[in-house]
Amino acid sequence: MSQDKKKIFVYDEATKKEMEVDECGFEPEGLARKYLCINGKWDDYIHMEMYT
């Protein structure tokens, strides 16, 4: 029996969006430091997963 795993990364300062994905069943797995560079600024993202 296999499970599918869905992953998302939520911008660390987007607490409202994080609460919305919590309601969908995603659980925080960790913090990805300096995960993505936009306009020369590296940002942290919250790594979240859900098994289906």
Secondary structure, DSSP 4 states (H G I P E B T S, - for coil): ----EEEEEEETT-HHHHHHHHHTT-EEEEEEEEEEEETTEEEEEEEEEEE-
